[in-house]
Amino acid sequence: MSQKDENFFNIDDKEVGIFRELAEGITTRIFPGQQAMLSVVRVAPNVKGNIHSHEQEQWGYLISGSATRIQDGEHIEVSVGDFWCSPGHVEHGIIGGPEGAVILDIFAPPRPEYTKSGKGYGV
């Protein structure tokens, strides 16, 4: 196999990656690596995700739409181009804006529970 077949992806291709339904109205496609993991999260309009935490550091980048990021109890409005860091063990969640949101999450190290398809945040 070539590098292109194994290691190159398109963010709009909904047929690649490990599919996971995080909550009703929130889905992701996960791409695990050896030291980090990417997750392309799609949040339906006005949907609120569960508040949760995990040991991995998590970075998020808002690709499209708008959202409210909940982090350590604080509600922070985010718009296209904003990115943030959630340190390990900090409670966080998301609320999709009126048009929903697409977010690129990066976890380091990878989350073992996200290496297989399934439902929930896996915590």
MDAnalysis code that builds the backbone (N, CA, C; Angstrom):
import MDAnalysis as mda
import numpy as np

u = mda.Universe.empty(369, n_residues=123, atom_resindex=np.repeat(np.arange(123), 3), trajectory=True)
u.add_TopologyAttr("name", ["N", "CA", "C"] * 123)
u.add_TopologyAttr("resid", np.arange(1, 124))
u.add_TopologyAttr("resname", ["MET", "SER", "GLN", "LYS", "ASP", "GLU", "ASN", "PHE", "PHE", "ASN", "ILE", "ASP", "ASP", "LYS", "GLU", "VAL", "GLY", "ILE", "PHE", "ARG", "GLU", "LEU", "ALA", "GLU", "GLY", "ILE", "THR", "THR", "ARG", "ILE", "PHE", "PRO", "GLY", "GLN", "GLN", "ALA", "MET", "LEU", "SER", "VAL", "VAL", "ARG", "VAL", "ALA", "PRO", "ASN", "VAL", "LYS", "GLY", "ASN", "ILE", "HIS", "SER", "HIS", "GLU", "GLN", "GLU", "GLN", "TRP", "GLY", "TYR", "LEU", "ILE", "SER", "GLY", "SER", "ALA", "THR", "ARG", "ILE", "GLN", "ASP", "GLY", "GLU", "HIS", "ILE", "GLU", "VAL", "SER", "VAL", "GLY", "ASP", "PHE", "TRP", "CYS", "SER", "PRO", "GLY", "HIS", "VAL", "GLU", "HIS", "GLY", "ILE", "ILE", "GLY", "GLY", "PRO", "GLU", "GLY", "ALA", "VAL", "ILE", "LEU", "ASP", "ILE", "PHE", "ALA", "PRO", "PRO", "ARG", "PRO", "GLU", "TYR", "THR", "LYS", "SER", "GLY", "LYS", "GLY", "TYR", "GLY", "VAL"])
u.atoms.positions = np.array([
    [0.841, -1.197, 0.000],
    [0.000, 0.000, 0.000],
    [0.876, 1.248, 0.000],
    [0.352, 2.280, -0.632],
    [1.098, 3.534, -0.687],
    [0.793, 4.396, 0.533],
    [1.629, 5.383, 0.765],
    [1.390, 6.349, 1.838],
    [0.039, 7.034, 1.658],
    [-0.316, 7.347, 0.407],
    [-1.594, 8.015, 0.139],
    [-2.765, 7.148, 0.597],
    [-2.701, 5.863, 0.373],
    [-3.782, 4.958, 0.764],
    [-3.880, 4.782, 2.277],
    [-2.754, 4.831, 2.979],
    [-2.737, 4.545, 4.408],
    [-2.765, 5.764, 5.309],
    [-2.241, 6.896, 4.848],
    [-1.999, 8.016, 5.761],
    [-2.513, 9.374, 5.295],
    [-3.315, 9.417, 4.248],
    [-3.864, 10.684, 3.760],
    [-5.381, 10.581, 3.739],
    [-6.056, 11.647, 4.224],
    [-7.503, 11.627, 4.372],
    [-8.070, 12.982, 3.966],
    [-9.394, 13.029, 3.798],
    [-10.080, 14.290, 3.532],
    [-11.131, 14.483, 4.619],
    [-11.161, 15.668, 5.204],
    [-12.042, 15.941, 6.338],
    [-13.520, 15.789, 6.006],
    [-13.883, 15.933, 4.733],
    [-15.283, 15.816, 4.331],
    [-15.687, 14.401, 3.935],
    [-14.745, 13.461, 3.907],
    [-15.047, 12.079, 3.546],
    [-15.635, 11.374, 4.765],
    [-16.925, 11.145, 4.740],
    [-17.624, 10.548, 5.883],
    [-17.588, 9.020, 5.856],
    [-16.792, 8.448, 4.945],
    [-16.692, 6.989, 4.830],
    [-15.391, 6.444, 5.426],
    [-14.501, 7.316, 5.868],
    [-13.223, 6.859, 6.412],
    [-13.156, 7.138, 7.907],
    [-12.230, 6.508, 8.571],
    [-12.079, 6.686, 10.011],
    [-12.992, 5.739, 10.778],
    [-12.835, 5.756, 12.078],
    [-13.632, 4.928, 12.984],
    [-14.839, 5.753, 13.407],
    [-16.039, 5.296, 13.057],
    [-17.262, 6.044, 13.381],
    [-17.650, 5.815, 14.835],
    [-18.058, 6.886, 15.489],
    [-18.555, 6.789, 16.863],
    [-19.664, 7.819, 17.050],
    [-20.779, 7.393, 17.649],
    [-21.843, 8.324, 18.022],
    [-21.608, 8.696, 19.479],
    [-21.163, 9.927, 19.704],
    [-20.836, 10.351, 21.061],
    [-22.092, 10.572, 21.893],
    [-23.107, 11.170, 21.281],
    [-24.399, 11.425, 21.919],
    [-25.393, 11.653, 20.789],
    [-26.669, 11.698, 21.103],
    [-27.654, 11.970, 20.062],
    [-27.346, 13.336, 19.450],
    [-27.112, 13.350, 18.126],
    [-26.790, 14.597, 17.430],
    [-25.315, 14.960, 17.403],
    [-24.463, 14.090, 17.966],
    [-23.007, 14.344, 17.951],
    [-22.307, 13.066, 17.496],
    [-21.655, 13.148, 16.334],
    [-20.931, 11.999, 15.798],
    [-19.484, 12.385, 15.519],
    [-18.651, 11.380, 15.374],
    [-17.254, 11.634, 15.060],
    [-16.697, 10.534, 14.172],
    [-15.644, 10.872, 13.472],
    [-14.809, 9.923, 12.728],
    [-13.420, 10.069, 13.324],
    [-12.853, 8.969, 13.768],
    [-11.617, 8.976, 14.546],
    [-10.471, 8.392, 13.732],
    [-9.304, 9.024, 13.871],
    [-8.100, 8.620, 13.153],
    [-6.971, 8.475, 14.170],
    [-6.738, 7.233, 14.670],
    [-5.703, 7.038, 15.681],
    [-4.306, 6.931, 15.078],
    [-3.358, 7.539, 15.750],
    [-1.950, 7.405, 15.408],
    [-1.216, 6.790, 16.587],
    [0.097, 6.767, 16.506],
    [0.881, 6.176, 17.580],
    [0.968, 7.090, 18.798],
    [1.100, 8.396, 18.583],
    [1.292, 9.337, 19.687],
    [0.141, 10.329, 19.868],
    [-0.736, 10.429, 18.874],
    [-1.869, 11.347, 18.924],
    [-3.038, 10.748, 18.153],
    [-4.198, 11.342, 18.321],
    [-5.417, 10.861, 17.682],
    [-6.224, 12.064, 17.237],
    [-6.733, 12.025, 15.998],
    [-7.606, 13.087, 15.498],
    [-9.033, 12.579, 15.491],
    [-9.959, 13.501, 15.712],
    [-11.381, 13.181, 15.725],
    [-12.125, 14.321, 15.048],
    [-12.856, 14.018, 13.972],
    [-13.655, 15.022, 13.271],
    [-15.073, 14.908, 13.820],
    [-15.459, 15.880, 14.638],
    [-16.725, 15.857, 15.367],
    [-17.750, 16.723, 14.649],
    [-18.945, 16.187, 14.479],
    [-20.056, 16.937, 13.874],
    [-21.160, 17.057, 14.915],
    [-21.503, 18.310, 15.228],
    [-22.507, 18.605, 16.245],
    [-23.725, 19.208, 15.562],
    [-24.887, 18.609, 15.745],
    [-26.125, 19.120, 15.159],
    [-26.507, 20.451, 15.829],
    [-27.320, 21.261, 15.154],
    [-27.721, 22.555, 15.720],
    [-28.314, 22.429, 17.124],
    [-27.793, 23.255, 18.017],
    [-28.295, 23.412, 19.385],
    [-28.224, 22.161, 20.257],
    [-27.484, 21.152, 19.833],
    [-27.345, 19.924, 20.620],
    [-26.285, 20.134, 21.695],
    [-26.576, 19.647, 22.897],
    [-25.633, 19.760, 24.011],
    [-25.023, 18.402, 24.305],
    [-23.707, 18.349, 24.292],
    [-22.999, 17.119, 24.634],
    [-22.872, 16.981, 26.141],
    [-22.604, 15.770, 26.584],
    [-22.425, 15.496, 28.009],
    [-21.139, 16.126, 28.526],
    [-21.190, 16.613, 29.736],
    [-19.970, 17.087, 30.405],
    [-19.198, 15.839, 30.828],
    [-17.908, 15.819, 30.514],
    [-17.088, 14.652, 30.820],
    [-15.631, 15.077, 30.968],
    [-14.800, 14.162, 31.356],
    [-13.349, 14.404, 31.414],
    [-12.635, 13.098, 31.115],
    [-11.368, 13.205, 30.806],
    [-10.519, 12.042, 30.541],
    [-9.089, 12.450, 30.807],
    [-8.221, 11.479, 30.901],
    [-6.829, 11.780, 31.269],
    [-6.026, 12.434, 30.144],
    [-6.443, 12.268, 28.894],
    [-5.688, 12.796, 27.764],
    [-5.890, 14.311, 27.616],
    [-4.836, 14.987, 27.186],
    [-4.955, 16.382, 26.770],
    [-5.760, 16.398, 25.471],
    [-6.616, 17.405, 25.319],
    [-7.448, 17.506, 24.115],
    [-7.399, 18.935, 23.582],
    [-7.055, 19.042, 22.316],
    [-7.116, 20.323, 21.615],
    [-8.296, 20.278, 20.667],
    [-9.004, 21.396, 20.508],
    [-10.116, 21.478, 19.575],
    [-9.949, 22.674, 18.652],
    [-10.399, 22.537, 17.409],
    [-10.356, 23.612, 16.408],
    [-11.708, 23.654, 15.720],
    [-12.383, 24.814, 15.758],
    [-13.689, 24.943, 15.134],
    [-13.526, 25.229, 13.647],
    [-13.910, 24.238, 12.836],
    [-13.763, 24.313, 11.387],
    [-14.913, 25.083, 10.752],
    [-16.138, 24.793, 11.203],
    [-17.300, 25.482, 10.641],
    [-18.409, 25.557, 11.679],
    [-19.339, 26.489, 11.462],
    [-20.455, 26.671, 12.373],
    [-20.066, 27.518, 13.566],
    [-20.750, 27.286, 14.662],
    [-20.456, 27.982, 15.912],
    [-20.832, 27.057, 17.059],
    [-20.346, 27.393, 18.242],
    [-20.606, 26.528, 19.392],
    [-20.319, 27.284, 20.679],
    [-20.760, 26.679, 21.756],
    [-20.379, 27.124, 23.093],
    [-19.562, 25.997, 23.697],
    [-18.346, 26.300, 24.053],
    [-17.469, 25.323, 24.700],
    [-17.650, 25.480, 26.200],
    [-17.942, 24.388, 26.857],
    [-18.049, 24.401, 28.315],
    [-16.769, 23.771, 28.840],
    [-16.048, 24.519, 29.663],
    [-14.777, 24.006, 30.166],
    [-14.603, 24.444, 31.606],
    [-14.472, 23.476, 32.486],
    [-14.302, 23.719, 33.914],
    [-15.418, 24.634, 34.435],
    [-16.654, 24.396, 33.931],
    [-17.826, 25.135, 34.374],
    [-18.078, 26.456, 33.672],
    [-17.138, 26.917, 32.863],
    [-17.281, 28.195, 32.157],
    [-17.806, 27.965, 30.743],
    [-18.773, 28.788, 30.321],
    [-19.340, 28.724, 28.967],
    [-18.630, 29.765, 28.099],
    [-17.979, 29.305, 27.030],
    [-17.185, 30.189, 26.177],
    [-17.672, 30.054, 24.738],
    [-18.126, 31.160, 24.151],
    [-18.576, 31.162, 22.762],
    [-17.357, 31.030, 21.857],
    [-17.449, 30.118, 20.864],
    [-16.356, 29.948, 19.909],
    [-16.902, 30.086, 18.497],
    [-16.066, 30.618, 17.615],
    [-16.452, 30.801, 16.216],
    [-15.361, 30.232, 15.320],
    [-15.647, 30.165, 14.034],
    [-14.732, 29.556, 13.070],
    [-13.326, 30.121, 13.246],
    [-12.368, 29.218, 13.324],
    [-10.968, 29.597, 13.473],
    [-10.480, 29.554, 14.911],
    [-11.393, 29.531, 15.874],
    [-10.972, 29.450, 17.274],
    [-10.474, 28.045, 17.584],
    [-9.471, 27.958, 18.462],
    [-9.029, 26.660, 18.945],
    [-8.700, 26.765, 20.419],
    [-8.715, 25.623, 21.108],
    [-8.605, 25.617, 22.558],
    [-7.921, 24.337, 23.030],
    [-7.472, 24.394, 24.272],
    [-6.842, 23.234, 24.908],
    [-7.633, 22.872, 26.158],
    [-7.932, 21.597, 26.303],
    [-8.546, 21.067, 27.521],
    [-7.520, 20.128, 28.158],
    [-6.892, 20.567, 29.251],
    [-5.924, 19.685, 29.910],
    [-6.602, 18.404, 30.397],
    [-5.822, 17.370, 30.589],
    [-6.355, 16.122, 31.105],
    [-7.092, 16.336, 32.412],
    [-8.172, 15.591, 32.618],
    [-8.986, 15.575, 33.835],
    [-9.824, 16.840, 34.051],
    [-9.858, 17.770, 33.095],
    [-10.703, 18.962, 33.210],
    [-12.058, 18.653, 32.578],
    [-13.139, 18.895, 33.300],
    [-14.476, 18.640, 32.759],
    [-14.777, 19.606, 31.622],
    [-15.398, 19.066, 30.557],
    [-15.692, 19.884, 29.391],
    [-16.843, 19.282, 28.593],
    [-17.379, 20.091, 27.679],
    [-18.462, 19.661, 26.807],
    [-18.679, 20.709, 25.727],
    [-19.701, 20.512, 24.904],
    [-19.954, 21.411, 23.773],
    [-21.458, 21.555, 23.569],
    [-21.863, 22.723, 23.101],
    [-23.228, 22.958, 22.655],
    [-23.127, 23.509, 21.241],
    [-23.765, 22.842, 20.297],
    [-23.744, 23.303, 18.915],
    [-24.491, 24.620, 18.760],
    [-24.004, 25.480, 17.882],
    [-24.674, 26.731, 17.586],
    [-25.898, 26.499, 16.718],
    [-26.575, 27.584, 16.281],
    [-27.807, 27.453, 15.502],
    [-27.640, 26.678, 14.198],
    [-26.438, 26.700, 13.616],
    [-26.200, 25.951, 12.375],
    [-25.364, 24.700, 12.619],
    [-25.130, 24.371, 13.869],
    [-24.304, 23.224, 14.206],
    [-22.828, 23.582, 14.163],
    [-21.986, 22.567, 14.207],
    [-20.544, 22.807, 14.225],
    [-19.799, 21.578, 13.723],
    [-18.635, 21.836, 13.134],
    [-17.672, 20.778, 12.807],
    [-16.383, 21.158, 13.532],
    [-15.882, 20.227, 14.329],
    [-14.721, 20.479, 15.186],
    [-13.674, 19.400, 14.934],
    [-12.432, 19.809, 14.839],
    [-11.323, 18.866, 14.789],
    [-10.743, 18.779, 16.190],
    [-10.842, 17.604, 16.808],
    [-10.247, 17.364, 18.123],
    [-8.962, 16.575, 17.951],
    [-7.986, 16.896, 18.778],
    [-6.703, 16.201, 18.775],
    [-6.435, 15.742, 20.206],
    [-6.207, 14.455, 20.375],
    [-5.934, 13.889, 21.689],
    [-4.495, 13.405, 21.750],
    [-3.845, 13.661, 22.883],
    [-2.511, 13.115, 23.107],
    [-2.408, 12.723, 24.574],
    [-2.024, 11.491, 24.832],
    [-1.886, 10.397, 23.879],
    [-3.264, 9.947, 23.373],
    [-3.294, 9.017, 22.419],
    [-4.576, 8.527, 21.913],
    [-5.443, 7.944, 23.038],
    [-6.755, 8.010, 22.851],
    [-7.704, 7.424, 23.801],
    [-7.982, 5.978, 23.392],
    [-7.589, 5.007, 24.192],
    [-7.774, 3.598, 23.821],
    [-9.228, 3.247, 23.496],
    [-10.174, 3.836, 24.232],
    [-11.585, 3.511, 24.011],
    [-12.102, 4.032, 22.675],
    [-11.355, 4.911, 22.007],
    [-11.763, 5.448, 20.710],
    [-11.142, 4.685, 19.544],
    [-10.496, 3.565, 19.805],
    [-9.893, 2.800, 18.716],
    [-10.873, 1.813, 18.088],
    [-12.127, 1.850, 18.560],
    [-13.148, 0.996, 17.958],
    [-14.455, 1.774, 17.855],
    [-15.260, 1.386, 16.898],
    [-16.559, 2.000, 16.696],
    [-17.438, 1.754, 17.920],
    [-18.357, 2.667, 18.167],
    [-19.249, 2.465, 19.286],
    [-20.078, 3.685, 19.595],
    [-20.605, 3.724, 20.806],
    [-21.429, 4.839, 21.254],
    [-20.856, 5.393, 22.545],
    [-21.096, 6.676, 22.750],
    [-20.717, 7.309, 24.001],
    [-19.311, 7.863, 23.982],
    [-19.014, 8.576, 25.058],
    [-17.712, 9.215, 25.210],
    [-16.648, 8.241, 25.678],
    [-17.072, 7.055, 26.067],
    [-16.107, 6.033, 26.431],
    [-15.423, 6.261, 27.763],
    [-16.004, 7.098, 28.607],
    [-15.368, 7.375, 29.905],
    [-15.981, 6.544, 30.996],
])
